[in-house]
Amino acid sequence: MKISVQNLNMTYPTGKKALQDVSLEMQSPNFIGLLGPNGAGKSTLMKLLVAGLLPTTGEIQLDDVPLIKNEKKLKAALGYLPQNFGLYDELTVWQFLDYMSALKGIKESKSEIERVIGETNLIEKRKARISTLSGGQRQRVGIAQALLGSPQFLIFDEPTVGLDPEERINFRNLFSKNAQDKIVLLSTHIIEDVQSVCNRLIVMNHGRILFDGRSEELIRLAYGHVGVYNEEVQENEEHGFKVTARMNTANGISCRIIAEVLPDFVHPTEPTLEDAYIYLIEKGWKGQ
Ligand SMILES: Nc1ncnc2c1ncn2[C@@H]1O[C@H](COP(=O)(O)OP(=O)(O)OP(=O)(O)O)[C@@H](O)[C@H]1O
């Protein structure tokens, strides 16, 4: 499966330009982490990819056919967890998944529901009404419905919101297991969600793609722009840099900073993916 996005622009009726000249290619197998601050345009891109919105200009192609002419194929191949996924509160977990299976036209629905309930750790909750579930459990039901039918193209809009750290780890494993031969696009604010499992990262801000590549490449961009200094030895607040962490150490407070040019008193250090992400967003922010 191949999805290509060409020069996509999306302006909402309010005049808000949510996407500007976005182009990208996704080919299975591909596990893509979509990162970006609030309002970057991630959900808008996802809604366009599932044909839930039409772009103002530009085109999306599925296997070299425009999406609007290939919607049937898309629906058959798609598993989608939107950001604010409405669940039917009065249904039980099983009834809801049965209903979603029917909508998706899944034939062997019983075994398929059993499979996704098992994969999302919902076995004990299968007969529970959705209204009685916790936020994390509801999120798991949302993930379970997206996995029904083993779709080739999985889109998860902030799937780990509301999950506790242990559940997040379970889901990272589940996502990577499900990504084997598929295209998985996962948006998140949480860097650890994408660091270990995604083989490709796309960073967006202000409706544009700032970076598209491997996490190592993103980290490389931040080399020479991350450093530490001891706040008690050197008091500096206004040096045109961003302090990303303050740690109490035996020798005083150690500050970790990101800057285009590191001041003399700062010792350069190895960037993490989070540093690199912040560096990129800050740099892009200033329009560079
Ligand atoms: N229906 C809409 N009408 C007008 N503006 C919208 C609409 N939906 C989104 N926007 C705006 O478009 C921009 C991009 O929004 P979008 O939801 O795609 O961002 P996001 O990266 O998913 O953010 P978040 O992480 O907060 O979900 C934002 O400025 C948002 O306010």
Ligand as a Chemical Component Dictionary entry (heavy atoms), coordinates in Angstrom:
data_LIG
# 
_chem_comp.id                   LIG 
_chem_comp.type                 NON-POLYMER 
_chem_comp.pdbx_formal_charge   0 
_chem_comp.three_letter_code    LIG 
# 
loop_
_chem_comp_atom.comp_id 
_chem_comp_atom.atom_id 
_chem_comp_atom.alt_atom_id 
_chem_comp_atom.type_symbol 
_chem_comp_atom.charge 
_chem_comp_atom.model_Cartn_x 
_chem_comp_atom.model_Cartn_y 
_chem_comp_atom.model_Cartn_z 
_chem_comp_atom.pdbx_ordinal 
LIG N1  N1  N 0 -13.039 22.918 12.370 1  
LIG C1  C1  C 0 -12.133 23.888 12.505 2  
LIG N2  N2  N 0 -12.435 25.160 12.207 3  
LIG C2  C2  C 0 -11.520 26.154 12.319 4  
LIG N3  N3  N 0 -10.250 25.965 12.755 5  
LIG C3  C3  C 0 -9.895  24.715 13.085 6  
LIG C4  C4  C 0 -10.810 23.624 12.980 7  
LIG N4  N4  N 0 -10.172 22.490 13.387 8  
LIG C5  C5  C 0 -8.914  22.879 13.710 9  
LIG N5  N5  N 0 -8.754  24.196 13.533 10 
LIG C6  C6  C 0 -7.519  24.978 13.759 11 
LIG O1  O1  O 0 -6.535  24.504 12.862 12 
LIG C7  C7  C 0 -5.263  24.436 13.502 13 
LIG C8  C8  C 0 -4.736  23.017 13.476 14 
LIG O2  O2  O 0 -5.576  22.226 14.319 15 
LIG P1  P1  P 0 -5.341  20.652 14.524 16 
LIG O3  O3  O 0 -6.446  20.161 15.386 17 
LIG O4  O4  O 0 -5.152  20.014 13.200 18 
LIG O5  O5  O 0 -3.956  20.651 15.328 19 
LIG P2  P2  P 0 -3.255  19.479 16.168 20 
LIG O6  O6  O 0 -1.823  19.484 15.785 21 
LIG O7  O7  O 0 -4.002  18.216 15.993 22 
LIG O8  O8  O 0 -3.416  20.015 17.653 23 
LIG P3  P3  P 0 -3.693  19.179 19.024 24 
LIG O9  O9  O 0 -2.414  18.488 19.343 25 
LIG O10 O10 O 0 -4.037  20.261 19.994 26 
LIG O11 O11 O 0 -4.816  18.259 18.742 27 
LIG C9  C9  C 0 -5.472  24.980 14.914 28 
LIG O12 O12 O 0 -5.138  26.345 14.923 29 
LIG C10 C10 C 0 -6.957  24.793 15.157 30 
LIG O13 O13 O 0 -7.452  25.753 16.059 31 
# 
loop_
_chem_comp_bond.comp_id 
_chem_comp_bond.atom_id_1 
_chem_comp_bond.atom_id_2 
_chem_comp_bond.value_order 
_chem_comp_bond.pdbx_ordinal 
LIG N1  C1  SING 1  
LIG C1  N2  SING 2  
LIG C1  C4  DOUB 3  
LIG N2  C2  DOUB 4  
LIG C2  N3  SING 5  
LIG N3  C3  DOUB 6  
LIG C3  C4  SING 7  
LIG C3  N5  SING 8  
LIG C4  N4  SING 9  
LIG N4  C5  DOUB 10 
LIG C5  N5  SING 11 
LIG N5  C6  SING 12 
LIG C6  O1  SING 13 
LIG C6  C10 SING 14 
LIG O1  C7  SING 15 
LIG C7  C8  SING 16 
LIG C7  C9  SING 17 
LIG C8  O2  SING 18 
LIG O2  P1  SING 19 
LIG P1  O3  DOUB 20 
LIG P1  O4  SING 21 
LIG P1  O5  SING 22 
LIG O5  P2  SING 23 
LIG P2  O6  DOUB 24 
LIG P2  O7  SING 25 
LIG P2  O8  SING 26 
LIG O8  P3  SING 27 
LIG P3  O9  DOUB 28 
LIG P3  O10 SING 29 
LIG P3  O11 SING 30 
LIG C9  O12 SING 31 
LIG C9  C10 SING 32 
LIG C10 O13 SING 33 
# 
